Amino acid sequence: MNFLSVERLSKSYGERLLFKDLTFGITQGQKIGLIAPNGSGKSTLLDIMVGKTLPDTGVVAIKKNLLIGYLEQNPDFLSYLLTSDYLYDSPYEPCKIWKTYLDSLEKPLTSEEYQKLMDKMEEYQVWNYESRMKEILNRLGLNLQMYIENLSGGQKKRLALAKLLINQPDLLILDEPTNHLDLEMIEWLENYLQQSAVTLFLVTHDRYFLENVCTHILELYQGKLYIYEGNYQYYLEQKTHRHELFLKEIEKSQNAYRKELEWIRRQPKARTTKSKSRIEAFHEIAQKAFQKIENKKVEIEIDMERMGSKILEIDNISKSYENKILFTKFSYKFKQGEKVGIIGKNGSGKSTFIKILLSEIKPDTGKVVWGETIKYAYFSQEGLQTLEDKRVIEVVKDIAEYIPLKKGRKLSVSQLLEKFLFRHDQHYTLVSQLSGGEKRRLYLVTLLMKNPNFLILDEPTNDLDIDTLTVLEDFLEDYHGCILVVSHDRYFMDRIVEHLFVLGELENGEIKDFPGNYTEFLAWKEVNLSNKTITSREEKATIEKKDRSLNSFSTVKKLSYKEQRELQQIEQALPELERQQKELAIKMSQSLTFEEIQKISHEYEKVTQKIEEYTIRWLELSEKF
């Protein structure tokens, strides 16, 4: 069933064309991800689809009575006092019935009115609505009695998302839904949308999210819309194939161009009608021959200042607020070229940790010592703090005219801007005319112009498109200085960091120092949670052994000879399997490669499954008396 159709949509702002003649449809059950560069009009397109903005040309046709839920980047909460006021202000029928029920607790209904209300609650399964609301709010770190004026920007975005998920509209349109979610929340939302039958259209830069949730990918590239029926990995494969075909077409056009150019040069000045048509065709061939696919690979050999033996030493730092312990007695010495990620739930103290390193906040205990040769640059969540009436190139030139490269070479402001996807015609654009993602990209360029040898990045991936993320990742992979980064982008963390500080996972505020990237940490964590049950399992096994010894005489008497042998074999095998299980658990807690963790984890699962099978069989045999 067709839910929404977009026909020949176009939109411009002044002389700036965002998109032209876009045509696509959304069918029931599809989960579509839209990929496009910053500034290409993704948010504008979503606004047009829900009727908030009018297109210059084209139409959007929506199925009659279709309930659409739209998550904007900056939702409006001005008229609400409490989170409950916002959540209960909804056209969704179960929500209205639930609000009527809550009102009836304060202002009782007549018996007839109450019966009608109960019938409606049964019809719309309102009790399910209540439990769903509680679960979703809890998962997103919210409750019904929070004052909206006290909420952070991230909490407001999560509240808007919660309202949509609770109400379950026919079509969900989400603009950057993973921004302001911690990693645990992202994984929960990913799993929720995977299992839900909701129809989905979303804009996100989270590549794992696109891979695991979406069934279709739309790509807006150089003014054209490409449609891929598959997830993100399929999109990458098909895009590579498309570019290969495109390069072959260019090569063919270049060969034709050379032949036609030779013919043009041989021709006399007088032109016949036939030759004029061939000249016109020549110009078309020339246009095709000089088309380009942008090479977004960034390779910059920056000649940064030499790092001494002392880089950054964290000595026994602790921090608490009121009764909440964020972290305690943490110490670490950075080594040259280390790339460390910081992860943890919202509110676990990630930004506080960074601000202590920058001396913006004092720790309760301990100290932080920077090496004399270290020149750090800090990318904050707040982004670029500059005058909106400045031009892009002026913002960067205020810092430096060039970056020194190795072998005495230099990289100018214009060259660096182009490497970070600012076309030459954008260099003199006013900052006020940039999109949110473009401003954050410009902020990154200003930091790099300082030529730091230690980068501190607090959520650098927010609002960046996938092309910019790829450029940033290429640069950071080749960067020879130190990096300390907070990010909820799992793909980014997997590609860049080789070490993690994990906040909020261990008791008493201890920071987990994990030698690996995010996916490796997840594998370790999954196994570690299983390990916590080993002690209780061993205790249970001891009790079972005692029971076996007490009942063995009477039990054996009632078993056949074959069953007696089987029981004896199980009792001999179980202790050995439990010993193997414990050894494997200890191995997985050690520093291993991801491949080694996978291999040991697989062995651990096999041993655990065997223990469970033997235990069940032992119970069956022991009951035969």
C-alpha positions as CSV (number, residue, x, y, z in Angstrom):
1,M,0.0,0.0,0.0
2,N,1.4,3.4,-1.0
3,F,1.6,5.8,2.0
4,L,3.2,8.8,0.5
5,S,4.3,9.9,-3.0
6,V,6.7,12.7,-4.0
7,E,6.4,14.0,-7.6
8,R,8.9,16.2,-9.3
9,L,9.8,18.2,-6.2
10,S,12.1,21.2,-6.5
11,K,13.2,23.8,-3.9
12,S,15.6,26.8,-4.0
13,Y,16.6,29.5,-1.6
14,G,17.5,32.6,-3.6
15,E,20.0,31.5,-6.2
16,R,20.8,28.3,-4.3
17,L,19.2,25.2,-5.7
18,L,18.7,22.5,-3.1
19,F,17.1,19.9,-5.3
20,K,15.1,19.6,-8.5
21,D,12.6,17.1,-9.9
22,L,12.8,14.6,-7.0
23,T,10.4,11.7,-7.4
24,F,9.9,8.7,-5.1
25,G,7.4,6.9,-3.0
26,I,7.0,5.3,0.5
27,T,5.2,2.0,0.7
28,Q,3.8,0.4,3.8
29,G,6.4,-1.5,5.7
30,Q,9.4,0.1,4.1
31,K,12.2,1.5,6.2
32,I,14.0,4.1,4.1
33,G,17.3,5.9,4.9
34,L,18.1,9.2,3.1
35,I,21.8,9.9,2.5
36,A,22.9,13.4,1.2
37,P,25.6,15.9,1.8
38,N,25.2,18.7,4.4
39,G,23.5,21.7,2.8
40,S,21.7,19.7,0.2
41,G,18.3,20.2,1.8
42,K,17.6,17.0,3.7
43,S,15.7,18.7,6.5
44,T,13.9,21.0,4.0
45,L,12.7,17.9,2.1
46,L,11.3,16.4,5.3
47,D,9.5,19.7,6.1
48,I,8.0,19.7,2.7
49,M,6.9,16.0,3.1
50,V,4.9,16.9,6.3
51,G,3.5,20.2,5.0
52,K,5.6,22.6,7.1
53,T,7.3,24.1,4.0
54,L,6.0,24.6,0.5
55,P,8.0,23.4,-2.5
56,D,8.7,25.6,-5.5
57,T,7.4,22.9,-7.9
58,G,5.9,19.4,-7.5
59,V,3.4,17.8,-5.1
60,V,3.4,15.5,-2.1
61,A,0.4,13.0,-2.1
62,I,-0.4,11.4,1.2
63,K,-2.8,8.5,1.8
64,K,-6.1,9.7,3.4
65,N,-6.2,9.5,7.2
66,L,-2.6,8.5,7.4
67,L,-1.1,9.4,10.8
68,I,2.4,10.8,10.4
69,G,4.9,11.3,13.3
70,Y,7.7,13.8,12.5
71,L,10.9,14.1,14.6
72,E,12.4,17.5,13.9
73,Q,16.0,18.5,14.7
74,N,14.7,21.2,17.1
75,P,11.2,20.3,18.4
76,D,9.0,23.1,19.8
77,F,8.1,22.8,23.5
78,L,7.2,26.5,24.3
79,S,3.6,25.9,25.5
80,Y,4.2,23.0,27.9
81,L,5.1,22.9,31.6
82,L,5.7,19.2,32.3
83,T,6.7,16.3,30.2
84,S,3.3,14.8,30.9
85,D,1.6,17.9,29.4
86,Y,3.6,17.4,26.2
87,L,3.0,13.6,25.9
88,Y,-0.7,13.8,26.6
89,D,-1.3,16.6,24.0
90,S,-1.8,14.1,21.1
91,P,-4.4,13.3,18.4
92,Y,-3.7,9.6,19.0
93,E,-6.8,7.9,20.2
94,P,-5.3,5.6,22.9
95,C,-3.6,8.7,24.3
96,K,-6.8,10.7,24.5
97,I,-8.6,7.8,26.2
98,W,-5.7,7.3,28.7
99,K,-5.9,11.1,29.6
100,T,-9.7,10.8,30.1
101,Y,-9.0,7.8,32.5
102,L,-6.4,9.9,34.5
103,D,-8.9,12.8,34.7
104,S,-11.6,10.4,36.0
105,L,-9.4,9.6,39.0
106,E,-9.7,13.2,40.1
107,K,-13.2,13.9,38.9
108,P,-15.2,10.6,39.1
109,L,-17.5,9.7,36.3
110,T,-21.1,8.3,36.5
111,S,-21.3,4.5,36.4
112,E,-22.5,4.6,32.8
113,E,-19.7,7.0,31.7
114,Y,-17.2,4.8,33.5
115,Q,-18.4,1.7,31.8
116,K,-18.2,3.4,28.4
117,L,-14.6,4.5,29.2
118,M,-13.7,0.9,30.2
119,D,-15.1,-0.4,27.0
120,K,-13.1,2.1,25.0
121,M,-9.9,1.2,26.9
122,E,-10.5,-2.4,26.1
123,E,-11.2,-1.7,22.4
124,Y,-8.0,0.4,22.0
125,Q,-5.8,-1.8,24.3
126,V,-5.0,1.3,26.4
127,W,-3.4,-0.8,29.2
128,N,-0.7,-1.7,26.6
129,Y,-0.3,2.0,25.8
130,E,0.5,2.7,29.5
131,S,3.1,-0.1,29.7
132,R,4.7,1.0,26.4
133,M,4.9,4.6,27.6
134,K,6.6,3.6,30.8
135,E,9.1,1.4,29.0
136,I,10.0,3.9,26.4
137,L,10.4,6.8,28.8
138,N,12.6,4.6,31.0
139,R,14.8,3.6,28.1
140,L,15.3,7.2,27.1
141,G,16.0,8.4,30.6
142,L,12.8,10.4,31.1
143,N,9.7,10.5,33.3
144,L,6.3,12.1,33.3
145,Q,7.0,14.8,36.0
146,M,10.1,16.6,34.6
147,Y,9.8,20.3,34.0
148,I,10.5,21.1,30.4
149,E,12.2,24.4,31.1
150,N,14.9,22.4,33.0
151,L,15.5,19.9,30.2
152,S,18.7,20.0,28.2
153,G,18.5,20.1,24.4
154,G,19.3,16.4,24.2
155,Q,16.5,15.5,26.7
156,K,14.0,17.6,24.7
157,K,15.0,15.7,21.5
158,R,14.6,12.4,23.4
159,L,11.2,13.5,24.7
160,A,10.0,14.3,21.2
161,L,11.2,10.8,20.0
162,A,9.5,9.1,23.0
163,K,6.2,10.7,22.1
164,L,6.3,9.4,18.5
165,L,7.3,5.9,19.6
166,I,4.6,5.8,22.3
167,N,1.9,6.9,19.8
168,Q,2.9,4.5,17.0
169,P,1.9,6.5,14.0
170,D,1.5,4.9,10.6
171,L,4.6,6.6,9.2
172,L,7.6,7.8,11.2
173,I,9.7,10.5,9.7
174,L,12.9,11.0,11.7
175,D,15.6,13.7,11.3
176,E,18.8,12.5,13.0
177,P,17.1,10.4,15.6
178,T,20.4,9.1,17.2
179,N,21.7,12.6,18.0
180,H,21.7,13.1,21.8
181,L,21.3,9.4,22.5
182,D,24.0,7.5,24.3
183,L,25.2,4.2,22.9
184,E,22.9,2.0,25.0
185,M,19.9,4.1,23.9
186,I,20.9,3.9,20.2
187,E,21.2,0.1,20.4
188,W,17.8,-0.1,22.1
189,L,16.2,2.2,19.4
190,E,17.8,0.2,16.6
191,N,16.4,-3.0,18.0
192,Y,13.0,-1.5,18.6
193,L,12.7,-0.2,15.0
194,Q,14.0,-3.5,13.6
195,Q,11.3,-5.5,15.3
196,S,8.5,-2.9,14.8
197,A,6.2,-3.1,11.7
198,V,6.3,0.8,11.5
199,T,6.9,2.4,8.1
200,L,10.0,4.6,8.4
201,F,11.7,7.4,6.5
202,L,14.8,8.8,8.2
203,V,17.9,11.0,7.8
204,T,20.9,9.8,9.8
205,H,24.7,9.6,9.6
206,D,24.8,6.5,11.8
207,R,26.1,3.9,9.3
208,Y,25.5,0.9,11.7
209,F,21.9,2.2,12.2
210,L,21.4,2.4,8.4
211,E,22.9,-1.1,8.0
212,N,20.7,-2.8,10.7
213,V,17.4,-0.9,10.3
214,C,16.8,0.2,6.7
215,T,15.5,-1.9,3.9
216,H,16.0,0.8,1.3
217,I,18.5,3.7,0.8
218,L,17.9,6.9,-1.1
219,E,20.9,8.9,-2.1
220,L,20.8,12.5,-3.2
221,Y,24.0,13.0,-5.2
222,Q,24.9,16.0,-7.4
223,G,21.2,16.9,-7.8
224,K,20.1,13.3,-8.8
225,L,18.2,10.8,-6.7
226,Y,19.4,7.2,-6.6
227,I,17.2,4.4,-5.1
228,Y,18.7,1.2,-3.7
229,E,16.6,-1.7,-2.5
230,G,18.8,-3.0,0.3
231,N,20.6,-1.9,3.5
232,Y,23.7,0.3,3.8
233,Q,26.2,-2.4,2.8
234,Y,24.2,-3.1,-0.4
235,Y,24.1,0.6,-1.1
236,L,27.9,0.8,-0.8
237,E,28.4,-2.1,-3.2
238,Q,26.0,-0.7,-5.8
239,K,27.4,2.8,-5.5
240,T,30.9,1.5,-6.2
241,H,29.5,-0.4,-9.2
242,R,27.8,2.8,-10.4
243,H,31.0,4.8,-10.1
244,E,32.9,2.1,-12.1
245,L,30.4,2.4,-14.9
246,F,30.5,6.2,-14.7
247,L,34.3,6.1,-15.1
248,K,34.1,3.8,-18.1
249,E,31.6,6.3,-19.7
250,I,34.0,9.1,-19.1
251,E,36.9,7.2,-20.6
252,K,34.7,6.4,-23.6
253,S,33.7,10.1,-23.9
254,Q,37.4,11.2,-23.6
255,N,38.4,8.9,-26.5
256,A,35.5,10.3,-28.6
257,Y,36.5,13.8,-27.6
258,R,40.1,13.4,-28.8
259,K,38.9,12.1,-32.3
260,E,36.3,14.9,-32.6
261,L,38.8,17.6,-31.5
262,E,41.2,16.4,-34.3
263,W,38.3,16.7,-36.8
264,I,37.4,20.2,-35.5
265,R,41.0,21.4,-35.9
266,R,41.1,20.2,-39.6
267,Q,37.9,21.9,-40.6
268,P,37.9,25.2,-42.6
269,K,36.2,28.2,-41.1
270,A,33.2,27.9,-43.4
271,R,30.6,25.6,-41.7
272,T,28.0,23.5,-43.4
273,T,24.7,22.6,-41.7
274,K,26.1,19.0,-41.3
275,S,29.3,20.2,-39.7
276,K,27.5,22.6,-37.3
277,S,25.4,19.7,-35.9
278,R,28.6,17.8,-35.4
279,I,30.2,20.7,-33.6
280,E,27.2,20.9,-31.3
281,A,27.6,17.1,-30.6
282,F,31.3,17.8,-29.9
283,H,30.4,20.2,-27.1
284,E,28.1,17.6,-25.5
285,I,30.9,15.0,-25.7
286,A,33.3,17.5,-24.1
287,Q,30.9,18.0,-21.2
288,K,30.8,14.2,-20.6
289,A,34.5,13.8,-21.0
290,F,35.4,16.3,-18.3
291,Q,32.9,15.1,-15.6
292,K,34.5,14.1,-12.3
293,I,33.8,11.9,-9.3
294,E,35.2,13.7,-6.3
295,N,38.0,11.9,-4.5
296,K,37.2,12.5,-0.9
297,K,40.3,10.7,0.5
298,V,42.2,13.1,2.7
299,E,46.0,12.6,2.9
300,I,47.7,15.4,4.8
301,E,51.2,14.9,6.2
302,I,51.1,17.7,8.8
303,D,54.4,18.8,10.3
304,M,53.2,19.0,13.9
305,E,55.3,20.0,16.8
306,R,57.5,17.2,18.3
307,M,56.0,15.5,21.3
308,G,58.2,15.0,24.4
309,S,58.2,12.0,26.7
310,K,55.5,13.6,28.9
311,I,52.2,14.0,27.1
312,L,49.3,13.9,29.5
313,E,49.3,12.4,32.9
314,I,46.1,11.8,34.9
315,D,46.9,11.2,38.5
316,N,44.2,9.8,40.9
317,I,41.3,12.1,39.8
318,S,37.8,11.8,41.3
319,K,34.6,13.8,40.8
320,S,31.2,13.7,42.5
321,Y,28.1,15.9,42.4
322,E,26.0,15.9,45.5
323,N,25.4,12.1,46.1
324,K,26.4,11.0,42.6
325,I,29.8,9.6,42.1
326,L,31.0,10.1,38.5
327,F,34.5,8.6,38.8
328,T,37.0,7.8,41.5
329,K,40.8,7.6,41.7
330,F,41.5,7.3,38.0
331,S,45.1,7.4,36.7
332,Y,46.5,7.1,33.2
333,K,49.6,8.2,31.3
334,F,49.2,8.9,27.5
335,K,51.7,7.5,25.1
336,Q,52.7,9.0,21.7
337,G,50.1,8.5,19.0
338,E,47.4,7.0,21.3
339,K,43.8,7.2,20.1
340,V,41.4,6.8,23.0
341,G,37.6,6.8,23.1
342,I,35.4,7.7,26.0
343,I,32.0,6.0,26.3
344,G,29.2,5.8,28.9
345,K,25.6,6.5,29.4
346,N,24.2,10.1,29.3
347,G,25.1,11.7,32.7
348,S,28.0,9.3,33.4
349,G,30.5,12.2,33.4
350,K,32.1,12.1,29.9
351,S,32.0,15.8,29.3
352,T,33.0,16.5,32.9
353,F,36.0,14.2,32.5
354,I,37.2,16.2,29.5
355,K,36.6,19.6,31.2
356,I,38.8,18.4,34.1
357,L,41.6,17.7,31.6
358,L,41.1,21.2,30.2
359,S,41.2,22.8,33.7
360,E,37.6,24.1,33.2
361,I,36.5,22.1,36.2
362,K,38.5,21.2,39.3
363,P,38.6,17.5,40.4
364,D,37.7,16.5,43.9
365,T,41.0,14.7,44.2
366,G,44.1,14.2,42.1
367,K,45.7,16.3,39.4
368,V,46.2,16.6,35.6
369,V,49.6,17.4,34.1
370,W,50.2,18.3,30.5
371,G,53.6,17.9,28.8
372,E,55.4,21.2,27.9
373,T,55.5,20.2,24.2
374,I,51.8,19.5,23.9
375,K,49.6,21.8,21.9
376,Y,46.0,20.6,22.1
377,A,42.8,21.6,20.3
378,Y,39.3,21.1,21.8
379,F,36.2,20.4,19.7
380,S,33.3,21.2,22.0
381,Q,29.7,20.1,21.6
382,E,28.6,23.8,21.4
383,G,30.4,24.1,18.0
384,L,31.7,27.2,16.3
385,Q,31.5,30.4,18.3
386,T,31.9,33.1,15.7
387,L,30.1,36.0,14.1
388,E,27.5,35.0,11.6
389,D,28.3,37.8,9.3
390,K,31.9,36.6,8.7
391,R,32.8,34.7,5.5
392,V,34.0,31.1,5.6
393,I,37.6,31.8,4.5
394,E,37.8,34.8,6.9
395,V,37.0,32.6,9.9
396,V,39.9,30.3,9.1
397,K,42.4,33.0,8.1
398,D,41.9,34.7,11.5
399,I,43.7,31.6,12.9
400,A,46.5,31.1,10.4
401,E,47.3,31.6,6.7
402,Y,48.6,28.0,6.2
403,I,49.5,24.7,7.8
404,P,53.1,23.5,7.6
405,L,53.5,20.1,6.0
406,K,56.5,17.8,5.9
407,K,59.4,18.4,3.6
408,G,58.9,22.2,3.9
409,R,55.6,22.3,2.0
410,K,52.6,24.3,3.1
411,L,48.8,23.9,2.9
412,S,46.8,27.1,2.4
413,V,43.5,27.9,3.9
414,S,41.7,27.4,0.5
415,Q,43.4,24.0,0.0
416,L,42.4,22.8,3.5
417,L,38.8,24.0,3.0
418,E,38.5,22.1,-0.3
419,K,39.9,18.9,1.3
420,F,37.1,19.2,3.9
421,L,34.5,19.5,1.1
422,F,34.0,23.3,0.9
423,R,33.9,24.0,-2.8
424,H,35.8,27.0,-4.0
425,D,32.6,28.9,-4.6
426,Q,31.6,28.4,-0.9
427,H,34.8,30.0,0.5
428,Y,33.2,33.5,0.5
429,T,29.8,32.4,1.7
430,L,28.6,34.0,5.0
431,V,28.7,31.7,8.0
432,S,25.0,32.5,8.6
433,Q,24.1,30.8,5.3
434,L,25.7,27.5,6.2
435,S,23.7,24.5,7.4
436,G,24.3,23.1,10.9
437,G,26.5,20.3,9.5
438,E,28.6,22.8,7.4
439,K,29.2,24.9,10.5
440,R,30.5,22.0,12.4
441,R,32.7,21.0,9.4
442,L,34.1,24.6,9.4
443,Y,34.7,24.3,13.1
444,L,36.9,21.2,12.5
445,V,38.9,23.2,9.9
446,T,39.6,26.0,12.4
447,L,40.9,23.5,14.9
448,L,43.2,21.9,12.4
449,M,44.6,25.3,11.3
450,K,46.1,25.5,14.8
451,N,48.3,22.5,14.0
452,P,47.7,20.7,17.3
453,N,49.5,17.5,18.3
454,F,46.7,16.4,20.7
455,L,43.0,16.5,19.6
456,I,40.2,16.4,22.1
457,L,36.9,15.8,20.4
458,D,33.5,15.9,22.2
459,E,30.8,14.5,19.9
460,P,32.5,15.6,16.7
461,T,30.2,13.5,14.5
462,N,26.9,15.2,15.3
463,D,25.2,16.7,12.2
464,L,28.0,15.7,9.9
465,D,27.0,13.9,6.7
466,I,28.6,10.6,5.7
467,D,31.0,12.1,3.2
468,T,32.4,14.5,5.8
469,L,32.6,11.7,8.3
470,T,34.6,9.6,5.8
471,V,36.9,12.6,5.2
472,L,37.4,13.1,9.0
473,E,38.0,9.4,9.6
474,D,40.6,9.3,6.8
475,F,42.4,12.3,8.3
476,L,42.3,10.9,11.9
477,E,43.5,7.5,10.8
478,D,46.7,9.1,9.4
479,Y,47.0,11.6,12.2
480,H,50.2,11.0,14.2
481,G,49.3,13.0,17.3
482,C,47.1,11.8,20.2
483,I,43.3,11.7,20.1
484,L,40.8,11.7,22.9
485,V,37.2,11.4,21.6
486,V,33.7,11.2,23.0
487,S,31.2,9.9,20.3
488,H,28.0,7.9,20.1
489,D,28.9,7.0,16.4
490,R,29.8,3.3,16.7
491,Y,31.3,3.1,13.2
492,F,33.5,6.1,13.8
493,M,34.7,4.7,17.1
494,D,35.4,1.3,15.6
495,R,37.5,2.9,12.9
496,I,39.4,5.5,14.9
497,V,40.0,4.4,18.5
498,E,42.1,1.5,19.7
499,H,41.5,2.0,23.4
500,L,38.5,2.9,25.6
501,F,37.8,4.6,28.9
502,V,34.3,3.3,29.9
503,L,32.4,5.4,32.5
504,G,29.4,4.2,34.5
505,E,29.9,0.5,34.0
506,L,31.7,-0.5,37.2
507,E,30.7,0.0,40.8
508,N,31.9,2.9,43.0
509,G,32.7,5.1,39.9
510,E,35.7,3.1,38.7
511,I,36.6,3.8,35.1
512,K,37.1,0.7,33.0
513,D,40.3,0.9,31.0
514,F,39.6,-1.4,27.9
515,P,42.2,-2.2,25.3
516,G,40.1,-2.3,22.1
517,N,37.5,-0.5,20.0
518,Y,33.7,-0.3,20.7
519,T,32.6,-3.6,18.9
520,E,35.4,-5.5,20.8
521,F,34.1,-3.9,24.0
522,L,30.6,-5.1,23.3
523,A,31.7,-8.6,22.7
524,W,33.7,-8.5,26.0
525,K,30.8,-7.0,27.9
526,E,28.4,-9.7,26.6
527,V,30.7,-12.4,27.9
528,N,31.5,-10.5,31.1
529,L,27.7,-10.4,31.9
530,S,27.6,-14.1,31.4
531,N,30.6,-14.5,33.7
532,K,28.7,-12.9,36.6
533,T,26.4,-15.9,36.7
534,I,29.2,-18.4,37.0
535,T,29.6,-18.0,40.8
536,S,25.9,-18.7,41.3
537,R,26.1,-21.6,38.9
538,E,29.0,-23.1,40.8
539,E,27.1,-22.7,44.0
540,K,24.1,-24.5,42.5
541,A,26.4,-27.2,41.1
542,T,27.8,-27.8,44.7
543,I,24.3,-28.2,46.1
544,E,23.4,-30.5,43.3
545,K,26.4,-32.7,43.9
546,K,25.4,-33.0,47.6
547,D,21.9,-33.9,46.6
548,R,23.3,-36.5,44.1
549,S,25.5,-38.1,46.8
550,L,22.5,-38.3,49.2
551,N,20.2,-39.8,46.6
552,S,22.6,-41.9,44.5
553,F,21.9,-45.2,46.2
554,S,18.1,-45.0,45.8
555,T,18.4,-43.4,42.4
556,V,20.7,-46.0,40.9
557,K,18.5,-48.8,42.0
558,K,15.6,-47.5,39.9
559,L,17.7,-46.9,36.7
560,S,18.5,-49.4,34.0
561,Y,22.1,-50.4,33.5
562,K,22.5,-48.1,30.5
563,E,21.0,-45.2,32.4
564,Q,23.3,-45.8,35.3
565,R,26.3,-45.7,33.0
566,E,25.0,-42.4,31.4
567,L,24.4,-40.9,34.9
568,Q,28.0,-41.8,35.9
569,Q,29.4,-40.3,32.7
570,I,27.5,-37.1,33.2
571,E,28.7,-36.7,36.8
572,Q,32.3,-37.2,35.7
573,A,31.9,-34.8,32.7
574,L,30.2,-31.9,34.5
575,P,33.1,-30.8,36.8
576,E,35.5,-30.9,33.8
577,L,33.1,-28.8,31.6
578,E,32.7,-26.3,34.5
579,R,36.5,-26.0,34.8
580,Q,36.8,-25.3,31.1
581,Q,34.0,-22.7,31.3
582,K,35.8,-20.9,34.1
583,E,39.1,-20.9,32.2
584,L,37.5,-19.5,29.0
585,A,35.9,-16.8,31.1
586,I,39.2,-15.8,32.5
587,K,40.8,-15.7,29.0
588,M,38.1,-13.4,27.7
589,S,38.8,-10.9,30.4
590,Q,42.4,-10.5,29.2
591,S,43.7,-8.3,26.4
592,L,42.9,-10.0,23.1
593,T,42.3,-9.2,19.5
594,F,38.7,-9.1,18.3
595,E,39.3,-12.4,16.3
596,E,40.6,-14.1,19.5
597,I,37.6,-12.8,21.5
598,Q,35.2,-14.2,18.9
599,K,36.9,-17.6,18.8
600,I,37.0,-17.9,22.6
601,S,33.4,-16.6,22.9
602,H,32.3,-19.3,20.5
603,E,34.0,-22.0,22.5
604,Y,32.5,-20.6,25.7
605,E,29.0,-20.8,24.3
606,K,29.5,-24.5,23.2
607,V,30.8,-25.5,26.7
608,T,27.9,-23.6,28.4
609,Q,25.3,-25.3,26.1
610,K,26.9,-28.7,26.9
611,I,26.7,-28.0,30.7
612,E,23.0,-27.0,30.3
613,E,22.2,-30.2,28.3
614,Y,24.0,-32.4,30.8
615,T,22.3,-30.7,33.8
616,I,18.8,-31.2,32.2
617,R,19.6,-34.9,31.4
618,W,20.9,-35.4,35.0
619,L,17.7,-34.0,36.4
620,E,15.6,-36.3,34.2
621,L,17.6,-39.4,35.3
622,S,17.6,-38.4,39.0
623,E,13.8,-38.1,39.0
624,K,13.5,-41.9,38.3
625,F,13.1,-43.1,41.8
